[in-house]
Amino acid sequence: MPNNSQSDLQHLRCDACQTNAPGVTDHELSLLIQQIPLWSIIETNSVKQLMREFKFTDFQQALFFTQHIGELAEQEGHHPAILTEWGKVTVHWWTHKIHGLHRNDFIMAAKTDSIYQEKWPLNS
């Protein structure tokens, strides 16, 4: 696996993922998570996921960010779980078809970070 920086990850596109696609190995996971250091690896119902909470000054800003992430998800054909609340948005990326983490999830996390940094640089 190439040693990409976050900026490299954010410029990649998601590959179409099939049910039999391999998830990331533990070694790949340890390398990829270093490129998105503000994300956590959590496990929900035995499924590993990437999770990050983004802070905002009000609900309207949080909703605006949610809309941007939704548009990104549609463009890439890869969709997260998003919880939008007053002053924060929590995003979870994982690959539903393989019930775990795929390289696509790390690409999408990097793209999510990029949107946040671009639109809300003072919050980053």
C-alpha positions as CSV (number, residue, x, y, z in Angstrom):
1,M,0.0,0.0,0.0
2,P,1.5,3.4,-0.9
3,N,2.3,5.7,1.9
4,N,-0.1,8.6,1.2
5,S,-0.5,11.7,3.2
6,Q,-4.0,12.9,4.1
7,S,-3.8,15.4,1.2
8,D,-3.1,12.4,-1.1
9,L,-6.0,10.4,0.4
10,Q,-8.4,13.3,-0.1
11,H,-7.6,13.4,-3.9
12,L,-8.4,9.7,-4.4
13,R,-11.7,8.3,-5.5
14,C,-13.6,5.4,-3.9
15,D,-13.4,2.1,-5.7
16,A,-16.6,0.2,-6.2
17,C,-16.8,-2.2,-3.3
18,Q,-18.3,-5.7,-3.6
19,T,-19.5,-7.9,-0.8
20,N,-16.4,-10.0,-1.1
21,A,-13.9,-7.1,-1.1
22,P,-11.2,-7.4,1.5
23,G,-11.3,-5.1,4.4
24,V,-8.1,-3.3,5.5
25,T,-5.6,-5.5,7.4
26,D,-4.4,-4.5,10.8
27,H,-1.2,-3.3,9.3
28,E,-3.0,-1.2,6.7
29,L,-5.3,0.1,9.4
30,S,-2.3,1.3,11.5
31,L,-0.9,3.2,8.5
32,L,-4.1,4.7,7.3
33,I,-5.3,5.9,10.7
34,Q,-2.1,8.0,11.0
35,Q,-3.2,9.9,8.0
36,I,-6.5,11.0,9.6
37,P,-5.3,11.5,13.2
38,L,-8.5,13.2,14.5
39,W,-10.7,10.1,13.7
40,S,-11.3,7.3,16.1
41,I,-11.8,3.7,15.4
42,I,-14.9,2.4,17.2
43,E,-16.8,-0.8,17.1
44,T,-20.6,-1.0,16.9
45,N,-22.3,-4.3,16.8
46,S,-18.9,-6.0,16.1
47,V,-18.3,-3.7,13.1
48,K,-15.3,-1.4,13.0
49,Q,-16.0,2.2,12.0
50,L,-14.3,5.5,11.7
51,M,-15.9,8.2,13.8
52,R,-15.2,11.9,14.3
53,E,-17.2,14.8,15.9
54,F,-17.1,18.2,14.2
55,K,-17.9,21.4,16.2
56,F,-19.9,24.4,15.0
57,T,-21.2,27.6,16.4
58,D,-24.9,26.8,15.8
59,F,-27.3,24.4,14.2
60,Q,-27.3,26.1,10.8
61,Q,-23.6,25.7,10.4
62,A,-23.9,22.0,11.4
63,L,-26.7,21.5,8.9
64,F,-24.6,23.2,6.2
65,F,-21.7,20.8,6.9
66,T,-24.1,17.9,6.8
67,Q,-25.3,18.9,3.4
68,H,-21.7,19.1,2.1
69,I,-21.0,15.6,3.4
70,G,-24.2,14.3,1.8
71,E,-23.2,15.8,-1.5
72,L,-19.8,14.2,-1.2
73,A,-21.3,10.8,-0.4
74,E,-23.5,11.0,-3.5
75,Q,-20.6,11.9,-5.7
76,E,-18.5,9.0,-4.4
77,G,-21.3,6.5,-4.0
78,H,-20.2,5.9,-0.4
79,H,-22.5,6.9,2.4
80,P,-21.9,7.6,6.1
81,A,-24.0,7.7,9.2
82,I,-24.4,11.3,10.1
83,L,-25.8,12.7,13.4
84,T,-26.5,16.5,13.1
85,E,-27.1,18.3,16.4
86,W,-26.9,21.9,17.6
87,G,-23.2,22.8,17.4
88,K,-21.9,19.5,16.2
89,V,-22.0,16.8,13.6
90,T,-20.8,13.2,14.2
91,V,-19.8,11.3,11.1
92,H,-19.3,7.5,11.0
93,W,-17.6,5.9,7.9
94,W,-17.6,2.1,7.3
95,T,-18.3,-0.1,4.4
96,H,-21.7,-1.7,4.8
97,K,-21.2,-4.4,2.2
98,I,-18.2,-5.9,4.1
99,H,-19.3,-5.0,7.6
100,G,-16.1,-3.2,8.4
101,L,-13.4,-0.9,7.2
102,H,-12.2,-0.6,3.6
103,R,-9.7,1.9,2.2
104,N,-12.6,3.9,0.8
105,D,-13.6,4.8,4.4
106,F,-10.2,6.4,5.0
107,I,-10.5,8.3,1.7
108,M,-13.9,9.6,2.7
109,A,-12.7,10.6,6.2
110,A,-9.8,12.6,4.6
111,K,-12.3,14.2,2.2
112,T,-14.6,15.0,5.1
113,D,-11.7,16.6,7.0
114,S,-10.8,18.6,3.8
115,I,-14.3,20.1,3.6
116,Y,-14.3,21.0,7.3
117,Q,-10.8,22.7,7.0
118,E,-11.8,24.5,3.8
119,K,-15.2,25.9,5.1
120,W,-14.4,26.2,8.8
121,P,-10.7,26.8,9.1
122,L,-11.0,28.5,12.5
123,N,-12.7,25.4,13.9
124,S,-10.1,22.9,12.6
